[in-house]
């Protein structure tokens, strides 16, 4: 799940460095798609019970 954050950052920052409009869209779609793939794959691996444990751990830490 940690890989989705860098992909989100790249999807919104790299298009500013590219000049062609079609390339901006391609770069954004590629990295945004990767971010969503990593996010949903991570959630599927962790599962519902694992997600509850993660939330409880963060709430307990406070």
VEXDREN-2710 file (C-alpha; in Angstrom, 1 decimal):
% VEXDREN-2710
k/r/px/py/pz
1/UNK/0.0/0.0/0.0
2/UNK/3.0/2.3/0.4
3/UNK/3.6/2.3/-3.3
4/UNK/0.3/4.0/-4.1
5/UNK/1.4/7.3/-2.5
6/UNK/4.5/7.9/-4.7
7/UNK/2.4/6.9/-7.8
8/UNK/-0.2/9.5/-6.8
9/UNK/2.5/12.1/-6.4
10/UNK/4.1/11.3/-9.8
11/UNK/0.7/11.3/-11.5
12/UNK/0.0/14.8/-10.5
13/UNK/3.5/16.3/-10.8
14/UNK/5.0/14.7/-14.0
15/UNK/2.4/16.2/-16.4
16/UNK/3.8/19.6/-15.5
17/UNK/7.2/18.6/-16.9
18/UNK/5.8/17.2/-20.2
19/UNK/5.0/19.6/-23.1
20/UNK/2.7/17.5/-25.3
21/UNK/-0.9/17.3/-24.3
22/UNK/-1.4/13.7/-25.3
23/UNK/1.7/12.7/-23.4
24/UNK/0.4/14.6/-20.3
25/UNK/-2.7/12.4/-20.4
26/UNK/-0.8/9.2/-21.0
27/UNK/1.6/9.9/-18.1
28/UNK/-1.3/10.8/-15.8
29/UNK/-3.3/7.8/-16.8
30/UNK/-0.4/5.4/-16.4
31/UNK/0.7/6.6/-12.9
32/UNK/-2.9/7.1/-11.6
33/UNK/-3.8/3.7/-12.8
34/UNK/-0.8/2.2/-11.1
35/UNK/-1.7/4.0/-7.9
36/UNK/-5.2/2.7/-7.9
37/UNK/-3.9/-0.8/-8.7
38/UNK/-1.5/-0.7/-5.8
39/UNK/-4.2/0.7/-3.5
40/UNK/-6.9/-1.9/-4.3
41/UNK/-4.4/-4.8/-4.3
42/UNK/-3.1/-3.7/-0.9
43/UNK/-6.6/-3.5/0.5
44/UNK/-7.4/-6.9/-0.9
45/UNK/-4.3/-8.4/0.7
46/UNK/-5.0/-6.8/4.0
47/UNK/-8.7/-7.6/4.0
48/UNK/-11.5/-6.2/6.2
49/UNK/-10.2/-7.7/9.5
50/UNK/-6.6/-6.4/8.8
51/UNK/-8.0/-2.9/8.0
52/UNK/-9.8/-2.9/11.3
53/UNK/-6.6/-3.9/13.1
54/UNK/-4.7/-1.1/11.4
55/UNK/-7.3/1.5/12.3
56/UNK/-7.4/0.2/15.9
57/UNK/-3.6/0.5/16.1
58/UNK/-3.6/4.1/14.9
59/UNK/-6.5/5.0/17.3
60/UNK/-4.7/3.3/20.2
61/UNK/-1.5/5.1/19.5
62/UNK/-3.1/8.5/20.1
END
